[in-house]
Amino acid sequence: LNPRSTIGTITEIYDHLRVLYSHLGIAYSPETNKELKTISTEYVANKILTYKEGDKIQILAPLYLKPTQSFEDLIEELSKQGFLRVRVNKKYFAFDEKIPFDKTFKNEILLVVDRLKISKKIHLRLLEAINITSKISDNKIIIAFEKEDLFFNLAFVDEKTGKSYSKITPKSFSFNSQDGMCLDCQGLGYLYGMDVLSEEKLSKASILDIAYIFFEDSEIDFLVKYFNFLNIDVDTKMKDLKDQDLNIFLNGSKKEFKQKNTSFIWKGLNNTLAELAKHSSKNLKEYLVPLMEKTTCTSCEGKRLNPLSRNVKIKNLSITDFCALSIEKAYSFISSINLTDIEKKILNDILNTIYQNLKFLIEIGLGYLSLDRSAPTLSGGEYQRTRLATQLGSYLTSCIYILDEPTIGLHPHNSYLLINALKKLKDLGNTLILVEHDEMIIKEADYIFDFGPKAGIHGGKIIAKGTYSEIKKDPKSLTGKYLSHKKKIPLPIKRRDIAKKDLKIKQARLHNLKNIDVSFPLNAMSVVTGVSGSGKSTLINDILKKAAFLGILQKKDKITLPFAKVSGLENFNKVISLDQSPIHQSPRSDVLTYSDIHPLIRSIYSNLLLAKTKGLKPRHFSYNHISGMCRTCWGLGYKKVQLQFLPPITTICDSCNGFKLNPISLEVKYKNKHIGHLLDLTIFEAKEFFEAFSKITKKLDYLIEVGLGYLKLGQGLTTLSGGEVQRLKLAKELSKKRSNKTLYLLDEPTIGLHFVDIEKLLKIFHSLVDKKNTLIIIEHNLDIIKNADYILDIGKDAGEKGGEIIADGSVSEIIKNKNSYTAKYLKPYL
């Protein structure tokens, strides 16, 4: 997902907000916080006359070419009006000169209305020139001195400082446009580099202290001169530097410093370290990469817009402040806006659209999110429901909606909200087709198709079809047996002891967590549950995961973070965190290469008689190595054909027929199959094919155990779902040589799994714990929850209404808690 996308842009609410703020917002000066007002030409004239007498000035009017107008036509027209000069791209020209103008570039065209020397005698002439300029250029005036330009906008100025600003338009609030974005972070809200203030030693160091680490003594003097040129004190500590100065030191400045006919600019510490982290030696990379992280842009404080756009307000709330509110609060704010009769004619539809779209987001259980939440940070379920809210707001009818597991990331308490939203779509006259394993959703379906009987080549048939009650009664349906509870995922025969909880998190107060203290038992399976957005991921992924990795790296039992204290880390010698984040964005990566099976297969093929005769080594059977890859498609198996006005299309490579390898490597076969043929085998088929090779079958067994037997060996990693990615990571970890004392952190591993697959996964979890490992799982699935030794229920609701411990303990303790949503659904399920 694009890091520029937010919930506001996905739902198009932000587009409507930009229009609302451009019409209804009141602009304030970023410097003085005073309301920007209109000024007169007399004010501009008087302001200019305060400058040094005798200074030469030119009064300029900004001009823009009309769509069908040429530059030559413009000059001819101006010449007829009696004008003589123009400034193009910072250079002045008389109309009778040859003026260089390239229409393929963005050009700055300024008409010279008059040229004067400042004195009290020129007041009337200056005023006349300013009046002419304002009429030509829609109230925009530029007064050019020899070394600088002064810009005036008669419609938009700070009366206290005299500084003018550009007119507010919807584009002024776009963080994807030069008119609105923060220029330091280019509208992203963050920069990539080292957070120096979080490192205690660095925060107390000055620019000079850090410079001595990177530069020779002979270079330091030059560096000091450069920062003096920028008016930055090199002896001030990092933590005491002004935000603007710290931003320059970390992220660079475009200001040029000349010395001995050479121009220098400061690139910035972060940019330098980021490049080193990418391109330096392995040893240096290992040290730098952990230090590199996204840091909030100090210029816009993560708000993504320029200073003026951040200071346009409705009821004392800027557009960035509004988007930072929870959707529930944003809904209340929009409801409180009252329009005048004149404003209603322009903005009534806009306001109603924002109101309705916010309402739909709340109805499907996303009221805890904010409109500025970045799309890549959303879970799969949140993203899908955000898109669903957009469709609800469009009021389309007679459409077919195809949804792939919309309950991803949903607690059972949230599922009923989703069901209501789906019913609304249906009632509008639409047809909904869902791929789903959730019992609550299946129960509400009007008609069900049950595919099977198993996965991959052993599936693909319709085993049963009909209503919910019909599926439950069908003896052929495996799903029906679980729905009717004739077949159940068993409870553990014996629960593990959870009395001793040595892994402790204290004073957790990040995001919505309310300064909570949590303890987890060792050598047990713990489940962290609660409604979506209650703070589960913050606790495990943002606090425990970060502290655990630091603890093992630094060999410490206790780690203190700015937002929590974690202890008990000496009980682990390894941390394995498995989430749904993509493994790799390269189109070359597939199941075969990621699971470390490819090197074993290449070794087998290179030892075959024909391969030895031809002198082929393992590298000749790799489609990611120049020795083995097809030279036409470079080992991709396909070619991209670029089309005008349309996205590119992919076609199978006609040289290798999609097998990725060169002709010589494809001649070598085992059991009448070359490596290109193997890419089309499922993991089930591959196990039969390589039954004589125990190293390969062992790795394949782990993939089958986690429910991925249906995947093809050549399936690209970019095509896998979040749940498949997580289980692929788990299979890879399981195939490695394992030790006890490992902390496993898993984020919703049951995504996309049928009841049968969940049963298989539980066996793996229990076997890991039996080997003295500790599992902590974020999960909503009731079968996983009921198998847990220890349950931590966070809530009660989402966002600001969440972040507290509602219940914790064993299954029997949890179901007695009347305040817990989890208990409400778990008790009848048992």
N, C-alpha and C positions, 0 to 999 in steps of 0.2 A: 504494500500500500504506500501511496505517496506521502512522505512526511509533511507535506504542505496541507494535506487534507485533514479536515476536522469534522466533528459531528455537524457543526454549523454549515460547512460547505457541502457535505454529503447530502444533507436534507434540504439544501438550498435556502435554509432559514437565514443564513448569513447574507446572501444576496439581497433578500428583502430588508434585512436590517441596515444594509449600506444605503439603500434608498431612503429608509425611515430617518436615519441619522443625518443624511445630507439635506433633508428638508426641515426636520424638526429640531435638530441639534443646535445648541448654542456653542460657538467656538470661543475658547479662552486662550490667552497667550501662554505658551509653555514656559516663558521666563518669569512673568509677573503674576500669572493666574488671573489677569483682568480680562473682562469680556472684549473680544475684538469687535471694532466698530468701523463704520464708514468714515472717511475723512474727505476734506475738500481739497481742491487744487491749491487754494490759498495756503492751507496747512503745509503742503509739499513745498511750495515756493519759499515760505518762511523758514522751513527746516533746512533747505539748501543754503539759504543766505546766512545761516549760522556757521557755515564752514569757512575756512581760511580765505580771506580776500585775495584775489589774484589767481586762485586755482582755476585751471581750465576744466570746463565740463561740457558734455554733449548730451542733449536730451534725445533719448531713443524710444522708438515705439516698436514692441515685438510684433512681427508679422508671420502669418502662416499661409502657405499656398493652398488654394482651393483644390478639390480633387481633380478638376479638369484644367487647372491653370498651370502654365509653365513659368519658370523663373524669369525668362525674357519678357513674357507678357506682363508680369507684375512690375518689372523695372520700367517698361514702357508706359504703363498706366500711372506710376508714381511720377515719372518724368513730366508727363502732361499736367500733373497737379502742381508742378513747380518745385519739387524736391530734387536735390542734387547728389546726395550721398547715401550709402548704405553700409552697415557692418555685417559681414558674413563670416561666421565662425571665428570671432574675435579680431578680424582684420577689416580695416576701413577701405572703401573703394568709392571713387567718383563714378557716376553713371556712364561716362564716356570711356571708362577703362574696361579692359577685358576682365570680367569677374569670374574666378574659378568656382564652379558650382556643380557638384555631382549629385544628381537626384537619387542615386541608389543609397546615399547615406542620409542620416538625420542631420539637417543643417539648421543652424541658428541664424535667423534673418532679423536684423534690427534696422529700422529706418532712422536716419539722422534727421531730426526735425529742426534742431538749431544747435549752434556752437557758441559758447559764451565764456566770459571770465567773471568769476564771482565778485560782485560789488553791489552796493545799495542802489546804484543807478539802474541796474538791469531788472528791477522787480517786475515792472509791467510786461517787459518782453519775455521774461522767464515765465510769468503767469500765463501769457498767451501761448507760449510753446507747450506748456504742460497741458493746457486745455485742448490744444490740437491733438497732442499725443494720446490723451485719455479717450478722445472720440475715435481715433484710428484703431486703438488696441484694447477696446473694451475695459477701460479704467486701469490698465496696467502701464506703468511708467518706469523707465530705467534711466537713472542719471549716472553717466559714465565719467568717472574721474580718471586720471592717468594710470592709477594702479588698482582701482577697484570699481565695482558697479554697485549702486544703491537701487534696490528694487522697491517700488511702491505699488500697492494695490488699493485703489481708493475705496474699494468695498470691504477691505479686510486689513486692519492695522491695529497695533497696540499703541494707544495714545500716549502711554507713559514712556515707551522706548522709541516710538516712531517706526518700529520694524513692521514691514508688510508681509503678508502671507498669501499663498495661492488660494484661489476660490475653492470652497469645499464642494466636491462632487461625489457620487457613489464610488468613483475610482480612488478617492482619497482614503477609503477604508479597506482597500484590497491589499493584503500582504503578499499578493502575487504580482503587484504592479509597482513600478518605480514611483508612482504618485503617492502610494500609501505605505510601502514597506519600510521597515527600519533598514537603513543602508549598511549598517555594520554587520548584521546577521543575515541580510537579504531576505527578511521576512520569515525566517525559520524560528526565531525566538531562542535559539541556542547556538553555541559555537563548539567546535570539537577541540579539545585540548586538556590541559592539566588544571584541576581546581586547586590553585596554589593556596587559597585561603583555608582549605580543609587540612592542609599539611602544616602542623604547628611550627616546625622549624622554618619553612618557607614563608609563612605568614609574617614571621618576625624578621625576615631578611629584607634588605633593601635591594634596589635595582643593581647597585654597585656590588653588593655581596654575590648576587646571582651571576653578574657579568664575569666575575673572577673565575667562575666555574667553567665558562665556555670560551673566554677570550684570553689572549696573551697580554702581558703587561703593556706592550707597545700599542695594543689596539684599544685599551681601556680609555686613554685620553680622547681618542676620536669619538668613542661611544658617549662619553660624558658631554662632549661638545654638541653631539646630535640631540641628546635629551635636554640640554640647556636651550638649544634652538627651539625645542618644543615646549619650553617652560615647565619641564617636569624635574622635580628634585630627585636626584639619584640616591640620596641618603635617607629618604623617607621609607619607613617599613611598608611592606605590601599591604598590610591590614589598615594602614593609615592613609594610603593613597586615595585621591579622589577617584570616583568611579570612572570618569572619563580618562584619567591618566592611567589607571590600571588596565582599562580596555585597550589603550594604545600599546602599552608594554606587552600585554598578552596576545593581542590580535593584530597589531601592526598599525601603521599610519601611511597615508598616501602622500604626505607632505615631503617634498624633495629637499635634501640638504646637499649643497654644492661645495665641493672641495677639490681644488686642482683640476678644474674643468670636468669633473666627474660628479654625476648626480647619484645620491644614495637615498633609499627609503628603508624604514624599519619594517621588517617582515613580520615580526611578532614571535614571542617565545612559543606560543601554542602551535602556530603554523610550522615552525621549525621542528618542534618535537614530533608533531603529527607526521611529517614527512620522514623523519628518522625512524619512527615506529613502523612505517611501511617499507622503507627501502634500505635500512641499515643491516648490519651483520646480525646473525641469529642471537648472539649473546646480548647485544644492545636491545634488540627487539623484545626479548624475554623480560628485560627490566622495564622498558618503556611502556609496552602495551597495557599492563595493569594500571598505569597512571593515567592513560588517555581515557577521557570520558566526555560526555556532553555536558557543557557548562552553560548555565543561563547567560544570555547576552546581557552585559552590564549596561548597555546603552538603552535598551527598551525594557529591561527587566523581564524578558520572556514574553512580552506582549505583542511583538512582531510588527507593530506599526511605528511610523515616525512620530516625533513629539507633537506636531499639530493635530494629527488624527487621533492621538490618545487624549487630546484635550477638548474634543467636541462632546458635549454632554446633553443628555435628556434627564431632567430631574436629578442633576448632580451625578449622573452615572454615565461614564464613557462607554463606547461600544466594547472595549476590551474588558471593562469592569462587568458589563452586562453578560458577556460570554463566559466570564469566570464564575458566574453564579450557577448554582445547581439548576437543572431544568425546571424543577418545581418552583424555585424562587423567581426564575426568569419569567415563568408563566404568570405569577402573581404581579410582577412588575408591569408586564405588557397589559394585563387586565386593568391596571390602575391608570393607564394613559387615556386622557380625554381629549378629543380633537374638536377644534372649532368647526363651524359650518364650512368655512373656506378650505380648511385642512382636510375635512372629510372627503371632499371632491377628489383630492389627489391621493390621500393616504389611507382611506378607509379599507380598500381591498388589500393593501399591503399589510396593514395591521391585523386584519382578520386572518390572513394566510399564516402569519407568524403565530398568532394565537392558536389556530387549529393544529398546526404542526407540532407545537410544544405540547399541546394536549394529547396528541397521539403518542408522542414519546413517553409521556407519563403513563398512559394507558397500557403500554406494553412493558412497563417496569423499568424504564430507563431514566426516571426522574432524578436519580442520584448523580447522574453524569452532568458535565457542563458542556456548553456548545464549543468551547475552545479545546476540548479533549482531542488530542492528535489521533488520527485513524490507526497508525501502526500500534498504538498502545491498547487498542480495543481487543477484547477476546473475540474469537470467531462468532460466538453467539451474540455478543453486543453489536458487532458490525452488521450481522445479518438482520437483527431486529431494527437497527437504525435505518437500513434500507427498506425494511418492511413499513416503518412509520412514514417514509417518503411516499410509498405507494398508497398508503391509507389516505394521506393528504391530497393525493392527486385525484381521488374520486373516479378512477377509471372503472369502466364496466366491460363485461364480455371479454375478459382477458383470462389467459391461463397463467397461473403463478406456480413455478416449480421451486420448492424450498428443500434444501439439503440439510436436514437435522437442525431446525431452528431452535431446539431446546439446548443446544451446546452452551455450557456454562450456566445453565439455569437450575436454581434450587426448585424443588417441587412447589414451594410457595409462589415462585414467580411464574410457573408454567400456566396457572389458570389465567393470568393476565394475557399471556400469549394466545391462549385458546380463545379468549374473548375477541382479541384483535383479528385472529384468523376467521372467526365467525362473521365479523363485520365485513371483511373482504368478500366472503362467500355471499352474504346478504345483499351486497351491491350488484350481484349477478355475475360473479367471477368463479372460475373453476380452480381449485387448489389441489396440487399433487405434491405430497410430502414424502421424502425419504426419512424414516424415523424409527427409533428403537424405544422411545420413551412410552411407558405404559399409559400415562395420563393422556397423551396425544392420540395413541392408537385407540384408546377407549372412546374418544370423541369423533373418530372418523366415521363417515357415512358408508365407506366401502374400503376394504383392505385387500391388498395382494401380498401374499407371503411367498417370497422367493427362496429357493434352496435346491436340494436338501442341505448342501454344504456350501463352502466358498470355492472361488476359482473355477477350475474345470469341472469340479464336482457339483457346481451349482448352475444357475442360469435357467432354472425351470420354475414355473408357477406351481407351487405345492398346494396352495389353498387360496381361495378368494371368497369374499362375501362380507357380511356385517361382522361386527365385533363378536356377537353371540355365536354366529356361525363358525368363525375361526376358532373360537374356544372349544367348540364341540368336534372339530375336524381332527380325526386321529392321525392324519398324515402330517399335520402342521406342528413343527417343533415350537414355533412361537406360541401357538394355541395352547400347548401343554404348560408353558410358563405363565401365560395369561390366566389360565384356569387354575393355576397353582397345583396342578397334578405333578408338575416337575418344579423343584425349587433349588435355588443355590443354597447349599447347606450352611448352617451356622457352625463355627468351630466347636469341636468336641470339648476343648478345654481352653479357657481364657488365660492369657499370660498375666503375670503379676505386674501391676502398675503402681505399686505403693511408693517405690523409689523413683522420684522424678529429678534426675541430675542435670538435664539440659534445660537451662533457665534463660528466659528473656524478661528483663525488667525495664520498667518505665518506657515502654514502646509508645511513641507519640508521633509517628510519621503519618502524613496524610490525615485520615479520619480516625486513627487509633487514639483512644482516650487514656493515654498514660497507663496502659495495662501491664500486669505481671502474668507471665505464662510459664508453665513447667511441663516438659515432655518426659515420659519414661524412656529408658534405654532398652534396647533389645526387644522392642515391641512395635506393633503397627498402630500408628496414631493417625486419625483423620481430622482435618480441620474443615469444618463445614459452616454454612450460613448462607443467607440470601446473597444474590449477586450484588457486588459492590459494598459488602459489609466490612471489608478490610483483610480478607484471608491472604490474598496475594501480597499485600503490603507487608504483613507479618512474616510470611515464609520467604517470598522471593526477594523483597527489598531489605529485610532486616536479617533474618536467620541465615539465608544463603550467603549474603555478603560477609557477615561476621564469621561464618563457618570456614569460608575460603581463606579469609585473612588469618584466622586462628591456626589453621593447619600450615599455611605458608610461613607464618611467623613463629610457629610452635608455642602458641599461648593458649592458656585455658580460658582467659577472659578477654573479651574485646569490647571496647567502649566506642560506640558510634555517636554522632551528634544527636541521634534521636532514640537511642536504646542502649542497654547493656546486656551482653550475652555471655553466659558462663557455662562450664561443663564441656568445653570443646576438646579438652585433653582426652576425652573418652573415644575420640575418633582419629583414625589415621588417614581417612579419605572421605571426600564429599562428592557425591554424584547427583547433579541436579538435572532433571529431565522435564523440559517444558515443551510447549507447542511452537516455539520459534523455529523459523526455517533453518535447515541444516546448512544449506549452501545455495547460492543463487546461480551457480554455473550450470549451463545446460549440459555440460559434460558429465556431471555427477549423476549416478544412478544407484539402484539398490545393490548391484553387484560390486561396484567400487567402494561404496560406503561401508558395506558389511565385511570388508576385508576378505572376501571370497575370491575376488579377481586374481590376486597374486598366486593363490593356490592353483587356480585353474590354468593360469599362464604357465606355471611350473610343469603341470601335467602335460600340456600340449607341447612345450619345448623339449620334453623328454621322449616324445613319440619318434619312431624311426624316421619318418619322412622329414620331420623338423630337424633332426640331427644331420640327415643327409644334405639338407639345404643350408645347414649352418645357422638355423634360427635359434635365437635366445628368447627368454621370457618377454623382453621388451618388444619383440616383433609381434606379440599377441596382445599388445596394449593399444587401444584406439586413442589413448591420450599421449602416446609417444610417437615422435616423428618416424621411428623405424617401423611401426606397425600400422599407423593410421592411413586411411584412404586419402590420397593427395588431392582429390577433387573436392571433397566436403570437409577435409581436415578432421576426420574422425567423428563427425556429428551424425552422419547417416542421412542427413537431409541438407537441402540448400534453400536459402531464402531468396524469393523473387520479389524485387521492389516494384510496386505499382504506383502510377501517378494518381494522386487524390484518394488512394485507398491504402489500408494497412498492408504490409508485405505478407505474402503467402509462402508456406513451406511445401516443398516437393521432395519426394524420396530421391536420393542421389542416384543417378543413372549409372554411375561407375561401380559402386559397391552394393547397389540395390538395398540400401539401408542397413547393411551389415557392418559398416564403420571401418573395416580393416582393408588393407591392400590385397590385391589378387594372390600374391605369394602366400601370405599368412592364411588366407581363406582356403588354400589347397589342403592344409593340414586338418584332418578330421579324426574324431574319436567317436566310436559307435555311429559312424556315418554323419556326424554333426560337427561343423566347424564352430568357432567361438561366436560368430555372427548369429548362428541358429540358436545358441544358448540364450541369447538376450530375450527371445520370445517365450522361453520356458517359464512357467510359474514356479514358485518355491517348492510347491508339492511335487511337480514334475522333475525339478532339478534334484530333489532328494533321491528319487528312484533312479535317475540317470547316473548319479555319482555314488551309488550305494556302496561301492568298493573302497571309497576314500573317506575314512572316518573323520578326518580333520574338517572336511567340507560338510559332511552330513551333520556334524555336531553344531556347526554354525547355523546351518539351515534349520535344525531342530529348534533352536532358540527363536528364530523368526516365526516358525509355526506355532510355538508355545504362546507367543504374544499375539497370536491371531492374524499374522500377516502372510499366511501360506498362499493366499490368492494372488499376491503381487507378482509381477513379472521381474525377472532379474535385470532386464534392461529398462525398467520404468524410471523415468527421470525424477529426481528428488523434488523438483519444483512443482510436480503434479500431485504430490501427496498432501493429504489433509493434515491439520494440526495434530489430530489423534494418531494418525499413521506415523508421522514424524517422531512423536514422543515414544511410540512403541518400537520403532526402528532403533532409536537411540538406546532404549532399554535392552533390546536384543543384543546390540553390539557390546554393551557393558557386561551383560551376562556371559557372553562368549569369551571375555577376557579372564585371565587368571584372577580369581577372587580371593579376598581376605575378609576376615571378620572385622568388626569395629568400623564399618562403613556407614555413613549417614546418607540415606537416599531421600531426596526431596522430589516429589512428583506432583505435577499440576494437571488434574483431571485426566488420568490415563484411560478412562473408560469411554472417551469421546469416540463415537462411531462404532461402538461394540454392541453386539447382540448378547442376550443372556448367556449363551453357550461360551462366547469368547470371554465374558467377564468371569465365568467360573474357572476357565483356564488361567486367566491373569491372577486370580486370587491364589491359586496353587503356587504360582511363582512368588508372590508376595510373602506367603506363609513360609515358603522354603528359605527365602532370604533372611527372614527374621529368626527362623530356627537356627541359622548359622551365625547368630549373635550380631546381626546387623540391625540398624534402627531405620524404620520407614516412617516418614511423615508425608501424608498425602492430602492435597487439597481436592475435595470431591463432594459431589451432590448425589451421586448414585447410591440409592438406599441399600443395595446388595453389598457394596464396599463398606458403607457406614456400619451395617449390622455385623460385619466381620472384624471391625476394629477392636483393638484392646482398649484404646483410649480415644475419646471423642472430645474435641474442643469446638463449641458452637459459638460463633461470633455474630453479633447483630446489635439490636434485634432486627433493624431494617438496614437500608443502604445509605451510603454517603454520610452526611452529618448525623443522621439518626442511627448510624451503626458504630463500629469500632469499639464495642464493649463485649466482655465475656458474658454470654447469656447462660451457658451451661457447660460443664466439663465433667468428665468421669467415664465410667464404663457404660455400655449400652443400657444395662439395667438401671443405672443412675439417671441417665439422660432422659429416658422415656417417662420418668416421674416428674420432670420439670414442666410445669404448666405454661411457662413463659417462652418456651422454645418452639419455634416453627418446625425445626427438625424433629423434635419429639412428636409433634402433631401428626406428621406423616410416617415416622418410623414405627410408632407403636402399633397401628393397624397392620403395617407391612410384616411385622414379626409374627 
